[in-house]
Amino acid sequence: MATIKKHTIMIGQLSLFEQGMITPPGLDLPPKPFVLRDYQEKLKSEIYSYIRQGIRRVLIYAPTGAGKTAIIAFILCDALSKNKRCMLVVHRDFLVEQSRTAMIKAGINPCDVGIIKANYPENRDRPIQIASLQTLQKRDTPEGLGLIILDETHSTAFFKHYQTIKQETLNAIHLGFSASPWRTKPTEEYFGLHFDAIALGPSISSLIDQGYLAIPRYYGYGGLVDLTKLDTGKNGDFKNQEMQSEFIKSEVPKSVTEKILELCDGKTGIIFNAGIEQSRLQTDLLNAAGIPTVHLDAQTPFKERQYYFEKLASGEIRVISSIGCLTEGFDVPSISFI
């Protein structure tokens, strides 16, 4: 789930400048070196403390917006300095390039990073490998690994192929990163199967208090939808198809459009929907109201998604209306409403 990172675009840019990610407009100075924040350093130290105690499988919790990718990049940088061979396991296409970019900004030479993924040339002699879990299922596990990091481990650790990776890397350290280290699946799937300790990052409220995340302002109102008409599944969630039907019938998309016009003048944002039909309707209503909006869903090709993420970041479009594709790894710090 996305988190609003700053109250305004300019404040968000200054925050990124502080971490060496961009240079503010009008300044010719080179960006500062990319360094970790205090809480990120503290979390990294806690992980290393577990490893020194002989605990080799650690689950790491850090909420959305805490900068898990930055922490991962610096851990890999430290491992590289000790001549360890490492593998970062991801399960989303865009996380491959996003992770590689973060490593380079942390000071890792691009020539030290190989990628195991369909349509990429392999360079298995490189000490750090970014591996797509889906591709890895059809290829051999790299040899000599001393460190394996699972990004979005609430998903990756429960792929069947991870069991194979574990058996083939019994002497390696395994670190799993997640903003949601819990499972709603059957009880036979739990994190204790894969990890022996947990390192806790800061809470969302702590990050808000420190000024790293925006203070959210909530607007909600009842009466549009009769929730008693909606069934729930085994985990207590409403069923998407029923929810979408009721939302459309109750004119929720129309109400959302009115609220955006009232509260979000000039701001960029994202919309989560219950289904594709609702998202397309929402997109049509916003465009008709003069708010440039695009619809994205799980079937939208990766390159097209990235194109529109960049358009949203630059302000060329103001809204992305979505279903099933603005979840793990989505990172556009300039958004101001959800």
Secondary structure by P-SEA (a helix, b strand, c coil): ccccccccaaaaaaaaaaaccccccccccccccccccaaaaaaaaaaaaaaaacccbbbbbbcccccaaaaaaaaaaaaaaabbbbbbbbccaaaaaaaaaaaaaaccccccccccccccccccccccccccaaaaaaccccccccbbbbccccccccccaaaaaaaacccbbbbbbcccccccccccccccccccbbbbcccaaaaaaaccccbbbbbbbccccccccccccccccccaaaaaaaaaaaaaaaaaaaaaaccccccccccccccaaaaaaaaaaaaaaccbbbbbcccccaaaaaaaaaaaaaccccbbbbcccccccccccccccc
